[in-house]
Amino acid sequence: MERILVVGVTGAGKSTLAHALSRRLDLPYHEMDAMYFTGPGWAVNGELVETVSRMAAQPRWIVDSLGYPEVRDLLWDRADTVVWLDYPRRVVMPRILRRSLRRSLTREVLFGGNRETWSGWLSREHPAWWAWTQHTSRHQEIARRSADGRFAPLDTVRLRHPRDAAAWLAAL
């Protein structure tokens, strides 16, 4: 495990697990959303492919994302391990709601200096809406990629509940 993708639906705990793995395995951690959103107004990194290419060319890393479409194959081609947080909606939704509520209340600064706002809760782009509406398609995409022969060399660790992830991490 030298190049790891931690994948799953929004709110599953990808960043939390990636941070823990980074510390445990002494791997450089890269937050995908921080590479993607680089400025106010949720400005997107116009050089995302180049940024991710430089990072993925390194011998050791961990990324907390399936990858945005323009860099998804690049990441999956370079990774040696995929850790899939395959949690049901009943686990993910309370987590994402608590996180977004906390971020809205505290005005926590996120990627590129952005913040979650109360008005943002009405948008289809809000993390809570995204987690709900993308849960099934994200599951299907990860399952398809995990079964794809192109990615057969990847070691895939599929964790179906947070207690499974905790036990797996503790056993490393």
Wavefront OBJ file of the C-alpha trace (Angstrom):
o trace
v 0.000 0.000 0.000
v 1.952 2.908 -1.392
v -0.646 4.694 -3.581
v -4.104 4.550 -2.047
v -7.505 5.846 -3.086
v -10.126 6.064 -0.347
v -13.465 6.053 -2.167
v -17.153 6.218 -1.281
v -20.134 8.529 -1.321
v -20.009 12.057 0.078
v -20.086 11.923 3.867
v -18.845 8.348 4.253
v -15.689 9.461 6.052
v -13.152 9.290 3.235
v -11.073 12.228 4.474
v -11.128 11.008 8.064
v -9.947 7.531 7.090
v -7.398 8.915 4.612
v -5.914 11.130 7.357
v -5.682 8.157 9.713
v -4.093 5.965 7.029
v -1.669 8.743 6.155
v -0.475 8.900 9.759
v -0.415 5.130 10.214
v 1.470 4.392 6.967
v 3.467 7.647 6.779
v 2.008 8.472 3.347
v 1.568 11.997 1.970
v -2.154 12.849 2.085
v -3.809 14.831 -0.714
v -7.342 16.148 -0.362
v -9.027 15.951 -3.764
v -11.482 18.777 -3.100
v -8.591 21.059 -2.113
v -6.909 20.282 -5.445
v -10.198 20.830 -7.318
v -11.569 23.981 -5.645
v -8.854 26.621 -5.620
v -10.555 29.933 -5.045
v -13.530 31.919 -3.829
v -16.922 31.188 -5.349
v -15.968 27.523 -5.590
v -13.572 28.318 -8.450
v -12.318 25.160 -10.130
v -8.626 24.518 -10.714
v -8.057 25.044 -14.439
v -4.887 22.973 -14.153
v -6.433 20.053 -12.280
v -5.104 17.402 -14.665
v -1.561 18.766 -14.350
v -1.847 19.097 -10.550
v -3.124 15.553 -10.117
v -0.638 14.173 -12.669
v 2.286 15.599 -10.681
v 0.880 14.187 -7.447
v 0.096 10.761 -8.965
v 3.603 10.490 -10.428
v 4.998 10.393 -6.901
v 5.842 6.944 -5.516
v 3.725 7.275 -2.366
v 0.401 9.029 -1.712
v -3.138 8.756 -0.440
v -6.145 10.574 -1.950
v -9.634 10.809 -0.458
v -11.702 10.499 -3.612
v -12.935 8.406 -6.481
v -11.548 11.308 -8.503
v -13.277 13.952 -10.572
v -14.095 12.648 -14.070
v -11.175 14.381 -15.760
v -8.611 12.677 -13.468
v -10.461 9.516 -12.423
v -8.699 7.099 -14.780
v -5.323 8.675 -14.045
v -5.756 8.023 -10.322
v -7.107 4.508 -10.773
v -4.294 3.638 -13.185
v -1.617 4.810 -10.727
v -3.130 3.523 -7.459
v -2.175 0.170 -5.996
v -4.960 0.032 -3.393
v -8.575 1.166 -3.230
v -10.269 1.388 0.146
v -14.009 1.489 -0.508
v -16.250 2.863 2.224
v -19.413 1.180 0.970
v -21.784 2.426 3.649
v -25.571 2.469 3.389
v -27.548 5.717 3.298
v -28.690 5.187 6.888
v -25.048 5.543 7.966
v -23.983 8.294 5.568
v -26.911 10.706 5.803
v -26.723 11.485 9.544
v -22.979 12.034 9.137
v -23.309 14.432 6.217
v -26.161 16.328 7.863
v -24.171 16.787 11.094
v -21.069 17.852 9.174
v -22.909 20.366 6.995
v -24.828 21.754 9.947
v -21.571 22.225 11.879
v -19.895 23.860 8.886
v -22.829 26.211 8.339
v -23.021 27.176 12.009
v -19.299 27.723 12.511
v -18.671 29.217 9.058
v -15.763 26.792 8.723
v -13.381 27.731 5.922
v -13.143 25.014 3.298
v -11.286 24.533 0.039
v -10.177 27.722 -1.685
v -11.507 29.846 1.181
v -15.123 28.800 0.562
v -17.774 28.027 3.175
v -21.011 26.098 3.326
v -23.895 28.577 3.630
v -27.484 28.339 4.771
v -28.696 29.255 1.294
v -26.512 26.480 -0.084
v -28.788 23.930 1.583
v -31.346 24.674 -1.140
v -28.949 23.810 -3.953
v -28.719 20.415 -5.640
v -24.949 20.835 -5.277
v -25.155 20.864 -1.466
v -23.311 17.894 0.082
v -26.487 16.547 1.726
v -28.418 16.581 -1.548
v -25.399 15.201 -3.370
v -24.946 12.327 -0.895
v -28.612 11.388 -1.167
v -28.976 11.615 -4.943
v -25.574 10.189 -5.871
v -25.483 7.285 -3.411
v -26.657 4.590 -5.837
v -24.759 5.836 -8.884
v -21.544 6.271 -6.882
v -21.904 2.720 -5.529
v -22.431 1.392 -9.057
v -19.458 3.341 -10.445
v -17.086 2.027 -7.782
v -18.407 -1.536 -8.169
v -17.950 -1.324 -11.942
v -14.413 0.004 -11.610
v -13.529 -2.605 -8.987
v -14.617 -5.356 -11.387
v -12.992 -3.773 -14.468
v -10.066 -5.824 -15.797
v -8.035 -2.648 -16.350
v -7.925 -2.199 -12.607
v -7.486 -5.895 -11.705
v -4.029 -5.303 -10.201
v -5.590 -3.033 -7.568
v -6.016 -4.440 -4.105
v -9.594 -3.467 -3.168
v -10.611 -3.322 0.471
v -14.403 -3.020 0.734
v -15.665 -1.862 4.121
v -19.423 -1.884 4.657
v -19.699 -0.234 8.074
v -17.627 2.227 10.126
v -16.876 -0.502 12.694
v -15.350 -2.579 9.848
v -13.173 0.386 8.871
v -12.069 0.877 12.479
v -11.174 -2.802 12.842
v -9.324 -2.843 9.526
v -7.347 0.287 10.430
v -6.494 -1.093 13.873
v -5.206 -4.310 12.284
v -2.715 -2.490 10.007
l 1 2 3 4 5 6 7 8 9 10 11 12 13 14 15 16 17 18 19 20 21 22 23 24 25 26 27 28 29 30 31 32 33 34 35 36 37 38 39 40 41 42 43 44 45 46 47 48 49 50 51 52 53 54 55 56 57 58 59 60 61 62 63 64 65 66 67 68 69 70 71 72 73 74 75 76 77 78 79 80 81 82 83 84 85 86 87 88 89 90 91 92 93 94 95 96 97 98 99 100 101 102 103 104 105 106 107 108 109 110 111 112 113 114 115 116 117 118 119 120 121 122 123 124 125 126 127 128 129 130 131 132 133 134 135 136 137 138 139 140 141 142 143 144 145 146 147 148 149 150 151 152 153 154 155 156 157 158 159 160 161 162 163 164 165 166 167 168 169 170 171 172
